[in-house]
């Protein structure tokens, strides 16, 4: 971690039940058989082990994130007001107040440490309840009760403690307020977690170990076994139960009985292989195993080249390609001292194992960033680097790479001859730029980073719009056939083709089900489309609507592919269409700009917080496009009484809906530096994202054929890129995992439902009356 950034949790923990690898039953999955390990150079074996360790740590970090974050998470119990640390009352570490994001990370790290030490999920919850309850009954910190002043374990600075013995103005006699109590609860939980981890691990240090094992090696062995046991417990579904601790000690003692350290590591590998063998069998039985592909190996046998045309036609992007120019510009900005506005090296480490990033910087692992699918990316590497003149391709091992945040397939590919590749794939130029840019942001402790020429960009040759259009036509033809004469949500479809289909692009389509209890039904949910999308039905005021719901973010639409999907939707032969495109994604918002923007005749942002809603209504500009800003055509035009009615409805509920004028879209967040952000703000832009420009461009093209088409974006505020200048925990690297749409937002979906209702009335030839807010 560079000195400018605070220490982040060790690759923080999604529970293991969310993503099922469809290919698990068909693939030969394994650890590394002994004979295979012996054929690999020791350096390759060690990198694979370390990367696997980081993968498991990332799973544990997501486990901790799920337990801690959210309105019903552990942090809400400890600090319900999201209060920052009062001056004079510090969490362990730097001597300054800590905000709620930094506190969350500390609590998540503590939960991950507890899980690694074998503490059960229900035991962790009890520790949280005890810390919160004890803080209210006895508000002092480890013996500090306020009235007597802080004890030896209170504030770290003795001088400040004497000058400011209370908590943020709490003088002791008056008693602490609820925010101060929250800080005591967070601190108490962290202290209790440290004590419990130390208690459980203390006895293990007395165990004998191989004579050539260093103290660091002993810890490495112990942590690897802990990771293996945690994975096993998750596979068994024992989220509230763990094998007795003595079993851990017995297993550790057996592994440490090895004659040397490398034999001990081989025994751990065998133990891991046994766990993965059980994982494969569980998958065949249909058990849900989330992200398990990131901690297992896939062995691909030697074969003859001759895969699909897309793979064989895939090409490396030339040196003069525009995407290469953008990466070169980012590298030049960083080289001249500009700082990343999204978290820099910390952003890369939240998405990819640091061990692999270090190897990429050294040049011993090649980085290939592919515009296309995981399968085609893998075939590209095998065809280009693993093929003999006669067309015979080498066998290879593939291991997924896991992180706390980020999306798209990430793989470590090791060819039989020892060549190693970090392969990042995803559809679209925006995804490719962002993946490559994130790698460029990584910087080693001595200041080294990979050069743009060290990142290979390649793409498959496929007409993305055509593929999306064919998917839409195929899926909707099947849906019309399936629903003919069917009763859906109380409405019988005699002629399903007469029901208009509307495009709604949201981060979490499943949240519509929560927003419309009893009035929502899933239709087709295909698993073989170029990008994931579903068909669904909803009723409002007794009227039935059909929706096409592509996912945005994750493995869904991103940047330019969102525009491609809009093009496909409005050119596909799918019958009647509603002309109004509604969109919800995340955006960085430039808070407290409204006053200065008003002087320019523009609406900016006030005091917007992460999770707030931003709706631009006047223009969107694609950064770097010489054509300049594009005028928006929204469901409700700016200045009309319709938007005022929506805003009034929000205010009546104590909420703020920020309706702004100018928005800007960049090709990828990784390209953002503070200097670039300052440029965007100086131009009067209130917010920034990656999809808005691509969608609006596609809508304006479609309006040339169908003039009534509109585009209304609703952005969930994820971060203010400028704020991380002062506190790195305000960066997208840190904020992204916490705020990017993981939790159902009733305010957002109230607005979505209101706009869906207006969509039925709006045919492109007139403006509707002010909306009735649900």
N, C-alpha and C positions, 0 to 999 in steps of 0.2 A: 504494500500500500504506500503510495507516495506520501511524504510528510504532510502535504497540504490537506490530506483527507483523514478523517477520523478512523480509528480502528473499527471495521465492520465485523459483524458476526461471521464465524467460520462458515462460509457458504450456507447461509441459513437453511428448514424443511418445508405439497398436495398429498393427501393420504393416498395409499397405494391402490385405491379402488376406483380410479376415475378414467384411465385410458387403457383400453384393452387392445393389444396388438393382434390384429386379425390374422396375421401370418404365423403366429406362434405354433399352431398345430402342424403347419406345413414345413417349417424350417428345422434344420438340425441345429439346436441350441446347446451351448455347452459353456463350461468355464474354459480352461485350457487343459487338455489332456496332457499328462506328464511328458509324453514323447514330443508333443508340439512345443511345450515350454522349453524343452532342452534344445530344440532347433532354433529358437529365437535368441538373438544376442541378449546379454544380460540387461543392457540399457533399454531395449524394447520391452523386455519383461517388466522392468521396474516402472516404466512409464505407464504401461497398461494397468499395473497394480495401483499406482498412485491416482490415475484417472478414475479407476473404479472406486477407490476410496472417496474421492471428491464427489462422484455421482451419488453414492449412498449418503454422504453428508448433505448434499443438496436435497435429497428426498426427505431427510430428517428436518432440514430447514423448512421445507414446505409443510411438513407435518406440524412443526412449531408455529408457522405462520397461520395455519388454519385454526389452531387452538387459541392463538393470542389475538388475532385481528378480528374485526367485525363487531357489530353492535352487541353480540352475546358472547364475545370472546373474553379471555382472561384479562386483557388490558382494560376492557370496559369495566370489569369488576374492581380493578385496582385504581384506575384513574378515570372515573366516569365523565369528568369534565374536560378531558384532554388538556389539563393544565400543564404549563411549562414549569420547570423547576424554579421555585422562588430563589432569589439571590441569597446566598448564605446557606443553602441546603443542597448539597451536591450528591449526585449519583457517583459511584466509583469511577474515577478517570479524570478527565480534564477539569480544571477548576473553573467551571462556568455553568450557568443554568442550562438545563437540557430540555428541549422541546418534546412534545408527545411522540414525534416520529422517532427520534433518537431513543426515547424511553422504550418504545415498542421493540426496537431492535435489541435493546438490552434484555428485555423480558423474553423475546424469542430465543436469543442465544442461551439464556438460562434454561428455558424449556428444552431446547435441543441437548444441552449438557445433561439434564436430568434423564431424558430418554436414553441417551447414550450410556448412562450409568445404570440403566435398568429400572428406573422409576416408572411405575405404571401411569397411564393416562388419568385414571381416577385419583391416584395419589397426588399427581400434579395439581389437579383441580382442587383438592382439599387444601394443599399448601396455599393456593391463591385465596381461597375462602378464609383461611385462618389469618393470613396477612391482612386482608381487608377488614375482617372483624376486629382483630386485635388493635389495629390502628385507630378504629373508632372508640374502642373501649379504653385504650391507653395510647395516646397520640405521640408519645416520645419515640425516639429512634434508638433502639438498643440501650435503654436506660435513660435516655434524654426525655424528660417529661415536660419540657418547656419551662415550667416555673423555676426549676433549679438551674436552667441553662444546659447547654449541650454537654454530654459526657464525652469520654475519649473517642467514641466511635461516631460522633456527630460530624459537623463540618470539618474539612481537612485543614483549613487555615485557622490556626489558633488565634491569631491576631483578629481576624474578622469575626471569629466566634465570640470573642469577648466584646467586640463592638456591636455585633448583631446576633445576640443569642437566640432570637426567635426565628420563626420561619416566615419570610416575606412580610414583615411587619407584625407578625404574631408575637406579642410581648410576653406570652406565657400566662399571665394572670387572666387575660381576656379569652384565652383558649383559641385553638386553631379553627380556621374556616374549612369548608369542605374541600377546597382545592389543596390546602396544606395537608389535610388528612390523606388525600390521594397520593401526594408525594411520599408521605410516610409509608403508605401501603406498598408502593412500588419498591422503595428502598428495602423494606422488611422482606418482601418476597425474594429479592435478589440475594440478600444476605442468607436467608433460609436455604435457597437453592445451592449457594456455594457450600454451606455447611453440610448439606445432605450429600452432595457429590463427593466432597472430601471424605465423609464418613464411609461411603460405600467403596471408595477406591483405596482407602488407606491400607486395608489388609492385603491388597493385591501386590503392593510393592515388596512385601516380605517373601514372595514366592521365589524359588531358585530359577535361574534361567541359563541359557547357553553361555559358556565362558567368553565367547566373542561378542556378546550382545551388550551394546552401550545402553546407558539410561534412556537415551532417545529411542533406541531400537526396542527396548522393553515397552515403552509407551506406545510405539507404533504397533507392536504385536497386540497389546491389550485393546487399543482402539479398533483395530481391524476385526478382532473377534467380537467386540461390542457392536460394530456395524452389521456383521453377519447375523448376529442374534436378533438385532432389531428388524432386519429384513425378514428373517424367518418368522418372527412374531406377527408381522404385518401380513405375511402370506397365510399364516394360520388364522388370521382374523382375530387375534387375541389382543385387540386394542385396549382391553381392560384387564388383561392378565399376562403374566410373564412366567416362564419356567423359574423354579426356585433359584435363588442367587447361588446356592452351592453348586448348581450345575455349571454356572459360568466359571466359578473358581476351578472346578474339576477339569473343564475343557481347557482353560488357560494353563493349568498345571501340566496337562498332557502335552500341549503344544510347546511349552517352555522346557520340556524334558528332552527336546531335540539336541543333538550334539553340537550344532552350530546354528547361527542366525538364519542362513539361507534355507536350511532344512525346516526351521520353524515357519518361515514364510511359505514354503511348499506345502506344509501341513495346513496352513490357513487357506491356501488356494484349494486344496482338496475339500476342506470344510465348506468353502464357498460353492464349489461345484455341486456338492450334495444338496445345498439349499436351492441352487438353481435347477437341479434336476426335479426337485419337488415343485418348483414354480412352474415348470413346463407341464408337468402332469396336472397341476391345478388348473392351468389355462385350458387344457384339453377338456377338463370337466366343466369348463365354463365359468370358473371363478373370476371375479373382477380383479385385475391386477394393474394398478395404475403405474405408468412410467417404468414398469419393470424392464422394458427394453433398454433402459439406460444403464442397467447394471449386469447385463449378460452379454455374452459373445454370440455372434452369428457366424458360422463357418460356411464360406462359399467355396465349393470345390473347383479345381481347375477344369476349364472347359474351352470350347472353341468360340471365338467371337462370332456374333451373328444374331445379336439381340435386335430389338425393334429399331425401325428406321430413325426414330427420334434420337435414340442414344448414339447410333452410328453417325448421324448427321450433326450431332452437337459440336459446337465450335468454341474455341477460345476467343474471347473478345480482343480485337486488335488494339495496339497501343494508342491509336487516335480515337477510340470509341468515347462518346460523351461521358459514360459512366467512369471510365478511367480518368478522364479530365477532372471530374468532380472529386474523386479520391485524391488526385494529385493536389487539388486546391486545398482540401482538408489537411493534408500532410504539410503543405507549405504554411498554412495558417498556424498549425501547431509548432512548426519549426521556428517560426518567428515570435513565438511566445504567447500566442493566443491560447486561451484556456477553453476546454470543452464546457458547454453549458448544460450537459446532461449527466455529468458525473465522471467523465473521463475513464481512467483505468478501472475505477470502481464499477462503472456500467458494464464493462467487458467481463469483469469477474463475477457479476451477478448472473451472467448468461452462459458462461463457459468455464470449465475447470482451469484454474490458474496453472496447474502443472502443464497442461497442453499448450496454453498461451505462451508460457516460458519457452517451451520447446519450439514453437513457431518462430519466436523472436530469434532463437539461436540458429534457426535454419535447418534443424534436424527433422522437423515435421513441416511438410508443405501445407499451405492453406489454399483450398479450392472453394470458391464461393460460386454457387451454381444457380442460375435462373431456370427453375424447373423442379420436377419432382425428385424425391429421395431416390427412387429406383433409377431414374435416368442419370442422376448425379453419380451414383455408385458405378453404373455402367460406363460413364464417361471416364472415370478414374481408371477402372480396370482396362478399358480399351486403349487409353492413351499411355498409361504407365506400366501396365502389367501384361502386355501382349507381345509375343514373339513374332518374327517375320512370317511364320507359317500360320498365324492366327490363333495359336494356343495361348490361352490366358492363364495367369497364375491363380492358384488358390489364394484366398485372403480371409482375414478376420475383421469383423465389423463390430464395434461397440458404440452404442449411443452415448451422447454427452449430455449431461443434465446440468441445470442451473436453477437458481431460485426464481429467475424471471426469464422472459424471452420465449420465443416460439420458433416453429419450423424445425425440420429434422436437422440434427447436429450429430456428426459421426466421427469416430476415429477409425480410420481404415488402415490396416497393416497388411501389405502384400507379402507373399511368401519369401521374397528376397530381402525383406526388412524395410522397404520403403514405407514411410508413414505419412498419412494425410489427415488433416482436419478438414472435413467436408461439410460446408454449411449450405443448405438448399432451401428454396422457397420460390414461389411463383412471382414473377414480376421484377422489373428493374428497381423499383423502390425497395423491395425486400432484399435484393442482392446488394444494393448500395448500403443499406442499413447494416446488414450482416458484415460486409467488408469494412465499413466505417467503424463498427464496434471493435473489430480486431485492431484497426489502426490506432484506436484510442488507448489500447493497452500499453503500459510503460513499465519496465522492470525497475527494481530498486535502484539500479545504477543509471537509469535514464534512457535505456535502450528501447526502441520500438521497431516494429516491422515497417519496412518501406512499402509504398504502393506496388512497386514491381515485385515484391515478395508475396503478393496476393494474386492468385490466378482467378480471373473472372471468365466464366463460360456459360453458355446457355443452350438449351435444346431448341430445335426449330419446330415451333408449333404455332398455329394461328389460334391464339388464346381466345379471342372473341368468338371464332367459329366453334371451338370446342365447348365454350360455355353455352352458346346458342343451341348447339345440338343436345347438350345435357338438359337444358330447359325444355326444349320441345319434346324430348323423349319422356322426361319425368311427368310433364303436365299432360301429355297424351294419355299416359297410363292412369293419371289421376282422374281425368275426365271419364275414362272408361270405368274406373272403379266406382265412382260416385254417382253414376247415372241411376236415377231413381232412388238413391240412398237418402235416408233422413239424417241430417247433420245438425246437431244443436237445435233440434225441433223443427228444422226447415227441410222439406223434401226437395231434392234437386231433380226436377224432371228434365231440365236442359242445363247441365253443368257448364256448357260452353258459353251460356249467356251471362254467367256470373263473372264480373270483372275481377281480374287478378291484379293485386297491388304489390309493389316492391317496397319492402321495409328492411333496411339494413341496420342491425343492432349488434352490440357486442355479445349479449347473452340472450339469444332467442327464447330460451327456456323461461326467462323472467316474465314473458307475456302470459304464461300459464298462471303465475302468481297474481298478475295484474287483473286477470279476467277469470276469477274462479267460477266454474260452471258455464262459462261463455266462451271457452276456447277448446279447440280440438286439433290434434295433429293429423296431418295427412301423410303424404309420402315423405320419407326421410332417407333418401338414397345414400349409399356408402361408396359409390363408384363414380362420383362426379369429379371434375377437375378442381373445383373448390367446393367445400361443404355448404349445402343449403337444404332447407326443408320447406315443405308446403304445409300451411296450417289454415284453420278457419276460426272466425270469431263472430260474435253477434254484438251489435250495439243498437239499442232501441228496437230490438226485434228483427233487425236486418242482418243478413249473413254476408260476410266478406271472405274472400280467399286471399291469402298472403303468400308471397315467396319471401323466405327469410334466410338470406345468406348471412353467415357469421362474419363480423369484422374483427380483425386482430387475431392473435393466436395462429391457427393454421388456416384462417379464413382470408377474406379480402384485405389487401394492404396496399395503400398508395395507388399506383397506376392500375392494379387489377380491379379496384373498386370501380374505376371508370370503365374498364373493359366489361364488367358485369352489367353495368347500366346499358352500354351499347348492345350487348347480347339480348338483354331483356326487351328493349324497344325495337329490335329487329327480328325477334323470334316469332314464329307462327304459333301463337298460343291463344288465339281468340281475343276476347274483349280484355282491355287493360285499363286500370285506373291510371291516370296520367301523373299522379303526384308521388314523387320519390321522397320518402322520409328516411333520415339517417341519424344514428347516434354513435359517436366515437369519442375518444378522448382528445383533449387539446390542451396545450399550454396556454395559460391566460396571463396577460400583463396587467396585474392588479394596480389599482389606484392611478389609472391613467385618464380617467374621465375628465377631471378638471382641466388638465393640459390639452386634451383632445378637443374639448368643447371650444377652446380658443381657436381651433382650426376648423370648427364647424362639424366635428365628428363626435360620435358617441363612443366612449371607451368603457373601461371597467372600473367599478368601485372596489370595495373590499371583498373580493371573491376568495373563497376558501376551497381547498381540494374537495371534490365532490359536488361543488356548485354547478349550475347549468348556465351555459353561454349560447346565445342564438345570434349569429351574424345575419344581417338582412339586406345589406347594400351591395357589397362586392367581395369577391375572393380573387386573390392574385396568386399565380404560381411563381414562386421566387425564381428569378433568372429568366423568366419568359419576357422577351422584348415586347410582346403585344400588350403587356400591362394588365391592370385589374379587369376582371370580367364582372359585368353587372348581373346580380342575382335575380332570379325569378322565383320567389317563394310562394308558399300557399297563402301567406298574408303579407302584403306589401308593407314596407316600413312607413310609419306615420299613420297608417290606417287604425281605426278604432278597435279592430280585431286584436292586434297585439296588445294594445292598452288594456283590453278586457282580460287577456290572459295574465298580464303582469299584475293587474289589480287582484285577480283571484289568488295569485301567489302571495302577494303582500298580506292579504286577509288571513293567510295561514301562517304568517310569520316567516315566509320564505322569500328569496330573491331570485328572480329570473333576469339575467343580464342580457338585454337585447342591444347588440352593438352594430356598428357600421362595417368596418373593414376587418377582413380576415385574410391570412396568408397561409399558403401551403408550401412546405419544403419537400424535397424528394425523399429525405430520411432524417430522423432526429439526430443520428450520429454526426451529421454534418454541421450541427449547430455549435457555434462558439459564441462567447459573450459579445464579441465585436459584431457578429452577424445578427444576433438578437437585438443589439442596440440599433442596428440599421433598420430592422423590421419595425421597432417601436417608433423610431424617428419618422417613419413613413405613415404613422397613424394606425397601424394594425393593432387590434385589441387581443388577438389570439392567433395560434399557429397549430397546424396539424399536418398530416400527410395525405389524407384522402379527399379533402374538400375540393381542391382544385381539379383533381382528376374527374370527380363525379360531375361537377358543374360543367366542365368542358364537354363531357359526354352528353349531358342534358341539353346544352345549347346546340350541339350537333343534331340531336334527335328532334329538337323544336323546329328545325328547318323542314322536317317532314310532318311533325305533329305539333302545331303551335301551342297547344294547351298544356304541355308538360311543365311541371314545376319541381323544384328541389328545395326542401326545408331541412337544414341540418340542426341538430341539437347536440352540443358538445358537453361532455362531463369534464370539468376542470381537473386536470391531473397534477399540474405543478405550474409555478412561475419560474421559468428558466433563470431569471435574473437573481432570484433569492439565494441560489446556491453559492453566489459569490461570497456571502457572509456565513452561510452554514451549509456544508456539503450534504447534510441530511434533508435539505430542501430540494435536492437534485432529483431528476427523473429516475436516476439509478436507484435511489432510496425510496422515492415516493411511489414509483410505478407498481411494485409488488403489492402495496397497501391499497391503492385507490383505483386501479384500472378495472372497474366494473365487476368486482368479485361479489359484491353484495347487492341484493335487490334494493332499488331506490324508488319508493312509491311516488315521490315528486316527479321524477323523470317519466315514469309510466303514466301518471295522470296527464302529463303534457302530451305524451305519445298518443294516448287514447283520444284526447281532445282533437289532435290533428288528424287522426284516423277518421273521426266523425266528420270533420270538415272535408276530408278528401272525397267522401261520398257525394257531397253537395257541389263540389267544385268541378266544373267540366271544362275549364280553361277559357270560357267566354265571358264570365262575370266573376265578381268578387262576392263571397258570401257575407251574410250578416255576422255581427260579432259572435264569437263562440259561446256555447254554454259549457262552462268548465265542470268536469265530473267531480 
